[in-house]
Each structure stands twice: as C-alpha cells, then as structure tokens.
Amino acid sequence: MNLDYVQTFLAVVRTGSFREAAKQLGISQPAVSQHIKKLEEILKSQLIVRDRKGNQLTSTAQIFLPYAESLILTTERAVSALKLSKLTIGASSNIGIYLLPSYVKYYLQQYGNSCHVDLAIEPNPAIAHKLETGVVDLALMEWWDHRPGFTVQLWQSEELVLIVPPHHPWCNLPSVPKAYLETVEMLGGERGTGTGRLLQQYFGEQFAKMRISMQLGSTEAVKRAVQAGLGVSIVLSKSVTQEVAAGILQAIPIHVDGKPLRKELFVIWRSGLSTNHPCHQFAQMLLHEAKNSS
C-alpha cells in the first residue's frame, strides 16, 4: 500500500476538503483526487463520496480510518527507531499516573540528551492495542494476555488496599476480613485493570455475591467518591499515598493467608527489537530500580 495515498486520505479527512488537503500537502488538487482514486482501487471500495454537502466518508472509510492512522504512526515510529532517538512508552492509567513519573525522570536524567521520550497513558486494553500496532515501543500494564511476539517481564508486585473515608468503623482494623468485603457496597473503578479477575481468585464463588456499584471509570474518581462517603473501594496502595498522609482517606490492608493481597505489573516490548533500541535501556532501568527498591 502506497503511504503517500494514505497520507492524502488522512489529509482529506482532517481538512474536509480536497482543495485544503492539496494546500496542506503541497500538491495539486488533481493529484489529491488521483491518490484517493488509487487508494480506492487498492482497497476495492469507495472511500469518499463528493456531493453538494461536501466530502462524506463511506462506511468502509470509517473502518479504514484508524488503520490508516496506525500505518502512518507505525512508519514514523520505524524511522525514529532506526535513528535510535525516540522512545514511546505506553502505560495503563494507574501505572502511568502513580508509578511511572519518577522512573521517566530518572531515565531522562541518564539518557535525555540522546533520546526523546513520549508517553501514552490510557486504559489497559488501549495500551495493549497500541503496543501490538507499533504505536508504542514498550508498555507497562496491569495484565498481559500472552499474545505471541512480545517479551514480557514481571516488573513489580504492588499491594492492594481497601480505602474508606475518615472515621469509618473499619479505620482501626489491622486488616479487613474477607467476610466484611462480601457484604459491603463496593465502588468500581476503571474497567480492564484486571483487579476484578484478581478478586475473583481471592473470593472464589463468593465473588459473584459481591455488590459492585457506581462503575466510576478511574481511580481518581473512586478516591473522591470514597472521600465523600459514597462507599469503599480496592485500589493500588501507591495510588492513595498522598490522601492517606493528608488524613482524607484511610487504607486498610487486605491479607491472603497472612500476606498482603498484591497485583503483578508487567513491562512488555516487541520481541526481536535490536538490543540497542531505547526500549531495552528503559526496560532494564525499570527492572534494575524495581529490584533495588524491593
């Protein structure tokens, strides 16, 4: 597939006009039309309908659009990889917000003069897709589904805690009994984090009886809801460090056979990348620092 044609298609989508796309790309308007025609011949389907209302994307174009964007991004990433000057890191929301910043700062202090770093922080499923399509070089995730073609290393094992508002009846408990959690109203956070699967292993058949309400979409939203007294929730311990220190939330350990309930976090990159690629430097730094702090 000719990437010039794909670039032209994306320019038409962005500008909404063949004329404006031509100006943006520095080519003639007939050349834009020719590129779109050639791309439609390759895909064996019409992409753009030109009528009195303007340029309308067909259903095929809507399906093709994210792949077109991914093709261009992947090409740009490939060029950067050859130059060994850019690293794009993808991280699930909790990792990207609460754990990753200090590691990125340390990495930039060591390699910042020779490598530019970009971050993509999104839910776990989105990061997995970006890794598979080459949009990110390396991913930090709360789970991995063992799809082939990638190198996976356990990075950290993070404690999960139950958070409650100040003056909650459970505040002084050394750990929260499993029986308590089977009866309480639990606030849900971001979908796709893998916490649900972990709790299902912990509770077994009793998990189906747990009451999960108000799927709030993010740990930040969960923390504010718990603080307001709307319920309790289970989060990564490091995501509430500041709130616990400030006394606006209480974190209660959850024990399994006398040990804290923990979630494994992973660092993943595409197998076969050169050992000179910046993602190897970053991965080794992560693993080294995690080992030293454990």
Solvent accessible surface area in square Angstrom, and as a share of the most:
residue,aa,sasa,rsa
1,M,112,0.50
2,N,62,0.32
3,L,63,0.31
4,D,89,0.46
5,Y,39,0.15
6,V,0,0.00
7,Q,67,0.30
8,T,2,0.01
9,F,0,0.00
10,L,12,0.06
11,A,0,0.00
12,V,2,0.01
13,V,45,0.26
14,R,145,0.53
15,T,46,0.27
16,G,43,0.41
17,S,29,0.19
18,F,8,0.03
19,R,152,0.56
20,E,75,0.34
21,A,0,0.00
22,A,7,0.06
23,K,138,0.59
24,Q,98,0.44
25,L,61,0.30
26,G,68,0.66
27,I,62,0.31
28,S,62,0.40
29,Q,67,0.30
30,P,99,0.62
31,A,30,0.23
32,V,0,0.00
33,S,38,0.25
34,Q,84,0.37
35,H,37,0.17
36,I,7,0.04
37,K,114,0.48
38,K,75,0.32
39,L,0,0.00
40,E,35,0.15
41,E,94,0.42
42,I,78,0.40
43,L,52,0.26
44,K,180,0.76
45,S,37,0.24
46,Q,102,0.45
47,L,0,0.00
48,I,10,0.05
49,V,56,0.32
50,R,130,0.47
51,D,73,0.38
52,R,252,0.92
53,K,178,0.76
54,G,30,0.29
55,N,41,0.21
56,Q,76,0.34
57,L,52,0.26
58,T,28,0.16
59,S,87,0.56
60,T,44,0.26
61,A,0,0.00
62,Q,103,0.46
63,I,121,0.61
64,F,19,0.08
65,L,34,0.17
66,P,73,0.46
67,Y,134,0.51
68,A,0,0.00
69,E,79,0.36
70,S,21,0.13
71,L,68,0.34
72,I,17,0.08
73,L,75,0.37
74,T,52,0.30
75,T,50,0.29
76,E,94,0.42
77,R,21,0.08
78,A,52,0.40
79,V,73,0.42
80,S,19,0.12
81,A,24,0.19
82,L,153,0.76
83,K,143,0.61
84,L,72,0.36
85,S,46,0.30
86,K,58,0.24
87,L,0,0.00
88,T,13,0.08
89,I,0,0.00
90,G,0,0.00
91,A,0,0.00
92,S,0,0.00
93,S,18,0.12
94,N,17,0.09
95,I,0,0.00
96,G,3,0.03
97,I,87,0.44
98,Y,46,0.17
99,L,11,0.06
100,L,0,0.00
101,P,72,0.45
102,S,75,0.48
103,Y,33,0.12
104,V,15,0.08
105,K,130,0.55
106,Y,85,0.32
107,Y,0,0.00
108,L,74,0.37
109,Q,120,0.53
110,Q,102,0.45
111,Y,73,0.28
112,G,33,0.32
113,N,167,0.86
114,S,77,0.50
115,C,8,0.05
116,H,109,0.49
117,V,21,0.12
118,D,48,0.25
119,L,82,0.41
120,A,20,0.16
121,I,71,0.36
122,E,58,0.26
123,P,60,0.38
124,N,0,0.00
125,P,69,0.43
126,A,32,0.25
127,I,0,0.00
128,A,1,0.01
129,H,103,0.46
130,K,46,0.19
131,L,2,0.01
132,E,82,0.37
133,T,38,0.22
134,G,15,0.15
135,V,24,0.14
136,V,3,0.02
137,D,16,0.08
138,L,0,0.00
139,A,0,0.00
140,L,0,0.00
141,M,0,0.00
142,E,7,0.03
143,W,43,0.15
144,W,20,0.07
145,D,72,0.37
146,H,158,0.70
147,R,56,0.20
148,P,124,0.78
149,G,45,0.43
150,F,26,0.11
151,T,42,0.24
152,V,53,0.31
153,Q,79,0.35
154,L,92,0.46
155,W,12,0.04
156,Q,22,0.10
157,S,43,0.28
158,E,10,0.05
159,E,40,0.18
160,L,1,0.01
161,V,6,0.03
162,L,0,0.00
163,I,0,0.00
164,V,0,0.00
165,P,21,0.13
166,P,42,0.27
167,H,180,0.80
168,H,40,0.18
169,P,120,0.75
170,W,39,0.14
171,C,27,0.16
172,N,149,0.76
173,L,51,0.25
174,P,114,0.72
175,S,28,0.18
176,V,4,0.02
177,P,55,0.35
178,K,81,0.34
179,A,65,0.50
180,Y,85,0.32
181,L,0,0.00
182,E,42,0.19
183,T,88,0.51
184,V,27,0.16
185,E,65,0.29
186,M,5,0.02
187,L,3,0.02
188,G,8,0.07
189,G,21,0.20
190,E,27,0.12
191,R,174,0.63
192,G,31,0.30
193,T,12,0.07
194,G,13,0.13
195,T,25,0.15
196,G,38,0.36
197,R,135,0.49
198,L,36,0.18
199,L,11,0.06
200,Q,99,0.44
201,Q,142,0.63
202,Y,23,0.09
203,F,9,0.04
204,G,38,0.37
205,E,159,0.71
206,Q,65,0.29
207,F,50,0.21
208,A,95,0.74
209,K,138,0.58
210,M,15,0.07
211,R,128,0.47
212,I,80,0.41
213,S,29,0.19
214,M,93,0.42
215,Q,77,0.34
216,L,55,0.27
217,G,43,0.41
218,S,42,0.27
219,T,15,0.09
220,E,67,0.30
221,A,36,0.28
222,V,2,0.01
223,K,4,0.01
224,R,105,0.38
225,A,9,0.07
226,V,0,0.00
227,Q,73,0.32
228,A,76,0.59
229,G,49,0.48
230,L,100,0.50
231,G,15,0.15
232,V,3,0.02
233,S,3,0.02
234,I,17,0.09
235,V,12,0.07
236,L,6,0.03
237,S,35,0.22
238,K,102,0.43
239,S,3,0.02
240,V,1,0.01
241,T,84,0.49
242,Q,149,0.66
243,E,18,0.08
244,V,58,0.33
245,A,91,0.70
246,A,72,0.56
247,G,36,0.35
248,I,61,0.31
249,L,0,0.00
250,Q,60,0.27
251,A,36,0.28
252,I,2,0.01
253,P,41,0.26
254,I,0,0.00
255,H,71,0.32
256,V,52,0.30
257,D,143,0.74
258,G,63,0.60
259,K,144,0.61
260,P,50,0.32
261,L,12,0.06
262,R,107,0.39
263,K,9,0.04
264,E,89,0.40
265,L,0,0.00
266,F,42,0.17
267,V,0,0.00
268,I,0,0.00
269,W,15,0.05
270,R,86,0.31
271,S,52,0.34
272,G,83,0.80
273,L,51,0.26
274,S,63,0.41
275,T,111,0.65
276,N,106,0.54
277,H,5,0.02
278,P,5,0.03
279,C,0,0.00
280,H,34,0.15
281,Q,75,0.33
282,F,0,0.00
283,A,0,0.00
284,Q,100,0.45
285,M,16,0.07
286,L,0,0.00
287,L,37,0.19
288,H,105,0.47
289,E,48,0.21
290,A,10,0.08
291,K,157,0.66
292,N,97,0.50
293,S,90,0.58
294,S,125,0.80
